[in-house]
Amino acid sequence: MRRKWNLQLFEDGGGSGSGAAQGGQAGSGDGGQGNAGGKGTYSFEQAEEIANARAQRAEQAALKSYFQQQGMTEDEVRAALAEYKTNKEKQKPNVSAIEQERDTYKKELEQMKNTNLLRDKGVKADDLDYVLFKVGKLVDDKTDFAKAAEKFLKENPRYSGQGTYRVTTSTQAGGPSSAANENDSINARIRAAARR
């Protein structure tokens, strides 16, 4: 519900008029007095704008009075007021820049937490970027990063260091010396290919 206020008493009139006449209208208790055809009725937003404008004028008048009491000329007062406004604007915080910086740090912190989680689950440093990317695609409103990582690593155990690797320890038919000879022959072929 939007309130309409009768702010006829606060209307800019250049400061003329007697306080007794204004007080008499205010004391009558009839909020509709002086409201000819809707004139003087303001919405809350308009009332707020009027109040802000009056506060700004009062601030400027107080500063001007102070500077004049200090013996400043009219031009010096204008220059001082302009400098005051400029400094006041400079001191306002840049909210969008602060929010952007906050969001950047939040993303970095989240990335670091996710990386540490994957390391704790045994993901090798070489595979971290790939696994982070793949797990990130599984994250949605219902699945957080930890659950998505658990699901991905369960489906792809080779990235968690829990994959099934086959290691043969048996020796070849010729014994250990024949395996060494085979390795030597492979190494010799690689060296020969590198010399070309």
C-alpha positions as CSV (number, residue, x, y, z in Angstrom):
1,M,0.0,0.0,0.0
2,R,1.4,3.4,-1.0
3,R,0.9,6.2,1.4
4,K,0.1,9.7,0.3
5,W,1.4,12.4,2.6
6,N,0.2,16.0,2.8
7,L,3.4,17.9,2.8
8,Q,2.0,21.3,2.0
9,L,3.7,22.5,5.2
10,F,7.1,21.5,3.9
11,E,6.7,22.9,0.4
12,D,9.5,25.2,-0.8
13,G,8.3,28.7,-0.4
14,G,11.6,30.5,-0.1
15,G,11.3,30.6,3.6
16,S,8.6,33.2,3.6
17,G,5.4,33.0,5.7
18,S,4.9,33.1,9.4
19,G,5.6,30.2,11.6
20,A,2.3,30.8,13.4
21,A,0.3,30.4,10.2
22,Q,2.0,27.2,9.4
23,G,1.6,26.0,13.0
24,G,-2.1,26.8,12.9
25,Q,-2.6,24.6,9.8
26,A,-0.6,21.8,11.4
27,G,-2.5,21.9,14.6
28,S,-6.0,21.6,13.1
29,G,-5.7,17.8,12.7
30,D,-7.3,17.9,9.2
31,G,-4.7,16.3,6.9
32,G,-6.6,17.5,3.8
33,Q,-6.4,21.2,4.5
34,G,-4.7,23.2,1.7
35,N,-5.0,20.2,-0.6
36,A,-6.7,21.7,-3.6
37,G,-7.1,19.1,-6.3
38,G,-4.4,16.8,-5.1
39,K,-1.7,19.6,-5.0
40,G,0.7,19.1,-2.1
41,T,0.1,15.3,-1.9
42,Y,3.3,13.4,-2.4
43,S,4.3,9.7,-2.5
44,F,6.9,8.4,-0.1
45,E,9.6,8.5,-2.8
46,Q,8.8,12.1,-3.6
47,A,8.8,13.0,0.0
48,E,12.2,11.4,0.4
49,E,13.6,13.3,-2.6
50,I,12.3,16.6,-1.1
51,A,13.9,15.7,2.3
52,N,17.2,14.9,0.7
53,A,17.2,18.1,-1.3
54,R,16.4,20.2,1.7
55,A,19.1,18.4,3.8
56,Q,21.7,19.0,1.0
57,R,20.7,22.7,0.8
58,A,20.9,23.0,4.6
59,E,24.4,21.4,4.6
60,Q,25.6,23.8,1.9
61,A,24.2,26.8,3.8
62,A,25.9,25.7,7.0
63,L,29.2,25.2,5.2
64,K,28.9,28.6,3.4
65,S,28.1,30.3,6.7
66,Y,31.1,28.6,8.4
67,F,33.5,29.6,5.6
68,Q,32.2,33.2,5.6
69,Q,32.8,33.4,9.4
70,Q,36.3,32.3,8.7
71,G,36.7,35.4,6.5
72,M,36.5,33.8,3.1
73,T,35.2,35.6,0.0
74,E,32.2,34.4,-2.1
75,D,34.5,32.9,-4.7
76,E,36.6,31.1,-2.1
77,V,33.4,29.8,-0.5
78,R,32.3,28.4,-3.9
79,A,35.7,26.8,-4.5
80,A,35.7,25.3,-1.0
81,L,32.3,23.9,-1.5
82,A,33.2,22.4,-4.8
83,E,36.4,20.8,-3.3
84,Y,34.3,19.5,-0.4
85,K,31.8,17.8,-2.8
86,T,34.7,16.3,-4.9
87,N,36.4,14.9,-1.8
88,K,33.1,13.6,-0.5
89,E,32.5,11.7,-3.8
90,K,36.1,10.3,-3.8
91,Q,35.5,8.9,-0.3
92,K,32.4,6.9,-1.3
93,P,33.3,3.2,-1.6
94,N,33.1,1.6,-5.0
95,V,30.7,-1.1,-4.1
96,S,30.8,-2.9,-7.5
97,A,34.6,-3.2,-7.3
98,I,34.4,-4.5,-3.8
99,E,31.8,-7.1,-4.7
100,Q,33.8,-8.2,-7.7
101,E,36.9,-8.6,-5.6
102,R,34.9,-10.6,-3.0
103,D,33.5,-12.9,-5.7
104,T,37.0,-13.5,-7.1
105,Y,38.4,-14.5,-3.7
106,K,35.4,-16.7,-3.1
107,K,36.0,-18.5,-6.4
108,E,39.7,-18.9,-5.5
109,L,38.9,-20.3,-2.1
110,E,36.4,-22.7,-3.5
111,Q,39.0,-23.8,-6.2
112,M,41.6,-24.4,-3.5
113,K,39.2,-26.4,-1.3
114,N,38.2,-28.5,-4.3
115,T,41.8,-29.2,-5.2
116,N,42.7,-30.2,-1.7
117,L,39.7,-32.5,-1.6
118,L,40.8,-34.2,-4.8
119,R,44.4,-34.5,-3.5
120,D,43.1,-36.1,-0.3
121,K,41.2,-38.7,-2.5
122,G,44.5,-39.6,-4.2
123,V,44.2,-37.7,-7.5
124,K,47.7,-37.1,-8.9
125,A,48.9,-33.6,-9.6
126,D,49.1,-34.3,-13.3
127,D,45.4,-35.2,-13.4
128,L,44.0,-32.5,-11.1
129,D,43.0,-30.0,-13.7
130,Y,41.2,-32.6,-15.8
131,V,39.4,-34.1,-12.8
132,L,38.5,-30.6,-11.5
133,F,36.9,-29.8,-14.9
134,K,35.0,-33.1,-15.1
135,V,33.8,-33.1,-11.6
136,G,32.8,-29.4,-12.0
137,K,30.4,-30.4,-14.8
138,L,28.7,-32.9,-12.4
139,V,28.0,-30.2,-9.8
140,D,24.4,-28.9,-9.8
141,D,21.8,-27.7,-7.3
142,K,21.4,-31.2,-5.8
143,T,25.0,-32.4,-6.0
144,D,27.8,-30.5,-4.3
145,F,31.5,-30.9,-5.3
146,A,32.3,-33.6,-2.7
147,K,29.5,-35.9,-3.9
148,A,30.3,-35.2,-7.5
149,A,34.0,-36.0,-6.9
150,E,33.1,-39.2,-5.1
151,K,30.8,-40.3,-8.0
152,F,33.4,-39.4,-10.7
153,L,36.2,-41.2,-8.9
154,K,34.1,-44.2,-8.3
155,E,33.3,-44.4,-12.1
156,N,37.0,-43.6,-13.0
157,P,39.2,-45.2,-10.3
158,R,42.4,-44.7,-12.3
159,Y,42.4,-41.0,-11.3
160,S,42.1,-41.8,-7.6
161,G,45.2,-44.0,-7.5
162,Q,42.9,-47.0,-6.7
163,G,42.8,-48.3,-10.3
164,T,43.6,-51.8,-11.2
165,Y,47.1,-51.9,-12.5
166,R,48.6,-55.2,-13.6
167,V,52.2,-55.7,-12.5
168,T,54.0,-58.9,-13.5
169,T,56.9,-60.1,-11.5
170,S,57.5,-63.4,-13.2
171,T,60.7,-63.8,-15.1
172,Q,60.8,-64.8,-18.8
173,A,61.7,-68.3,-19.9
174,G,65.4,-67.5,-20.2
175,G,65.6,-66.3,-16.6
176,P,66.5,-62.8,-15.3
177,S,69.5,-62.4,-17.6
178,S,67.3,-62.8,-20.8
179,A,65.0,-59.9,-19.5
180,A,68.0,-57.7,-19.0
181,N,69.3,-58.6,-22.5
182,E,65.9,-57.6,-24.0
183,N,66.0,-54.2,-22.2
184,D,69.5,-53.6,-23.4
185,S,68.5,-54.4,-26.9
186,I,65.5,-52.0,-26.7
187,N,67.7,-49.3,-25.2
188,A,70.3,-49.8,-28.0
189,R,67.6,-49.4,-30.7
190,I,66.4,-46.1,-29.0
191,R,69.9,-44.7,-28.9
192,A,70.5,-45.7,-32.6
193,A,67.2,-44.0,-33.6
194,A,68.2,-40.8,-31.6
195,R,71.6,-40.5,-33.5
196,R,70.0,-40.3,-36.9
